Amino acid sequence: MLEHGFPLDGCKTLDLFGGTGCISYELASRGAENQTLIEKDNKQVRFIKKTAGELNIPLKVFKMDVFKFMERSKEQFDFIFAGPPYALKTIDQLPDLVFEYRLLNEDGWFVLEHTPDHNFDKHPYFDRKKNYGTTIFSIFILNK
């Protein structure tokens, strides 16, 4: 999905709800160089740091709540990925907060993984979505 649509070489990326870190590892393999990952679970953070070290990926990992990070961050990113738990009650707020807190650089992409229970087609920065049955990736672009 990204290979032909968004050039990742040298990008500054943000991985919200980092989980195991697999998205950040994949972004690094495609050329992203300045990467930040947010995860609040202690066990996952330890795993991510260990794995990133073994893979020699210079990954900035913050152990904290995603919403607190978003509110406090003064950085902007070229590419943001959010793969929140599907049961997260505030998932619908994520696109608004990304743009409200000005987390994206101009022409940056925000990709949100979610279920078909959520529809972002009418969001002002919505560009398109990829549907994989029970998983949907909605893409939002600043200055589309």
For each residue, the residues with C-beta under 8 A, 3 or more apart:
1: 5 130 137
2: 5 6 8 30
3: 30
4:
5: 1 2
6: 2 79 109
7: 11 31
8: 2 11 13 27 30 31 32 79
9: 30 31 32 33
10: 31 32 33 34
11: 7 8 27 31 32 33 34 78 79
12: 32 33 34 35 36 75 76 77 78 79 105
13: 8 24 27 32 34 35 36 77 78 79 80 81
14: 35 36 37 38 75 77 79 80 81 103
15: 18 21 23 24 27 35 36 37 38 80 81
16: 38 66 69 70 80 81 82 83 84 94
17: 38 39 66 82 83 84 85
18: 15 21 23 24 37 38 39 44 48 61
19: 22 23 39 44 83
20: 44 47 48 51
21: 15 18 24 25 37 39 44 47 48 51 52 59 61
22: 19 25 26
23: 15 18 19 26 27 81 83
24: 13 15 18 21 27 28 32 35 37 48 52 57 59
25: 21 22 28 29 51 52 55 57
26: 22 23 29 30
27: 8 11 13 15 23 24 30 32 35 79 81
28: 24 25 31 32 33 35 55 57 59
29: 25 26
30: 2 3 8 9 26 27
31: 7 8 9 10 11 28
32: 8 9 10 11 12 13 24 27 28 35 79
33: 9 10 11 12 28
34: 10 11 12 13
35: 12 13 14 15 24 27 28 32 57 58 59 60
36: 12 13 14 15 59 60 61 62 75 77
37: 14 15 18 21 24 48 59 60 61 62
38: 14 15 16 17 18 61 62 64 66 69
39: 17 18 19 21 44 45 48 61 62 63
40: 45 63 64 65 66
41: 44 45
42: 45 46 63
43: 46 47
44: 18 19 20 21 39 41 47 48
45: 39 40 41 42 48 49 61 63
46: 42 43 49 50
47: 20 21 43 44 50 51
48: 18 20 21 24 37 39 44 45 51 52 59 61
49: 45 46 52 53 59 61
50: 46 47 53 54
51: 20 21 25 47 48 54 55
52: 21 24 25 48 49 55 57 58 59 61
53: 49 50 56 57
54: 50 51
55: 25 28 51 52
56: 53
57: 24 25 28 35 52 53
58: 35 52
59: 21 24 28 35 36 37 48 49 52
60: 35 36 37
61: 18 21 36 37 38 39 45 48 49 52
62: 36 37 38 39 69
63: 39 40 42 45
64: 38 40 68 69
65: 40 68 69
66: 16 17 38 40 69 70 82 84
67: 70 71 90 97
68: 64 65 71 72
69: 16 38 62 64 65 66 72 73
70: 16 66 67 73 97 98 101 103
71: 67 68 97 101
72: 68 69
73: 69 70 101 103
74:
75: 12 14 36 103
76: 12 102 103 104 105 108
77: 12 13 14 36 80 103 104 105 108
78: 11 12 13 104 105 108 109
79: 6 8 11 12 13 14 27 32 108 109 110 111
80: 13 14 15 16 77 98 103 104 108 109 110 111
81: 13 14 15 16 23 27 110 111 113
82: 16 17 66 94 98 110 111 112 113
83: 16 17 19 23 113
84: 16 17 66 88 91 94 112 113 114
85: 17 88
86: 91 114 115
87:
88: 84 85 91
89:
90: 67 93 94
91: 84 86 88 94 112 114 118
92: 95 118 120
93: 90 96 97
94: 16 82 84 90 91 97 98 112
95: 92 98 99 110 112 120 123 125 126 138 140
96: 93 99 100 123
97: 67 70 71 93 94 100 101
98: 70 80 82 94 95 101 103 104 110 140
99: 95 96 102 103 104 125 140 142
100: 96 97
101: 70 71 73 97 98
102: 76 99
103: 14 70 73 75 76 77 80 98 99 110
104: 76 77 78 80 98 99 108 109 110 142
105: 12 76 77 78 108 142
106: 142 143
107: 141 142 143
108: 76 77 78 79 80 104 105 141 142
109: 6 78 79 80 104 139 140 141
110: 79 80 81 82 95 98 103 104 125 139 140 141 142
111: 79 80 81 82 137 138 139 140
112: 82 84 91 94 95 120 137 138 140
113: 81 82 83 84 135 136 137
114: 84 86 91 117 118 120 135 136 138
115: 86 118 134 135 136
116: 119 131 134 136
117: 114
118: 91 92 114 115 136
119: 116 122
120: 92 95 112 114 123 126 129 138 140
121: 126 129
122: 119 126
123: 95 96 120 126 140
124:
125: 95 99 110 140 141 142 144
126: 95 120 121 122 123 129 138 139 140
127: 139 140 141 144
128: 138 139
129: 120 121 126 136 137 138 139
130: 1 136 137 139
131: 116 136
132: 135 136 137
133:
134: 115 116
135: 113 114 115 132
136: 113 114 115 116 118 129 130 131 132
137: 1 111 112 113 129 130 132
138: 95 111 112 114 120 126 128 129
139: 109 110 111 126 127 128 129 130
140: 95 98 99 109 110 111 112 120 123 125 126 127
141: 107 108 109 110 125 127 144
142: 99 104 105 106 107 108 110 125
143: 106 107
144: 125 127 141
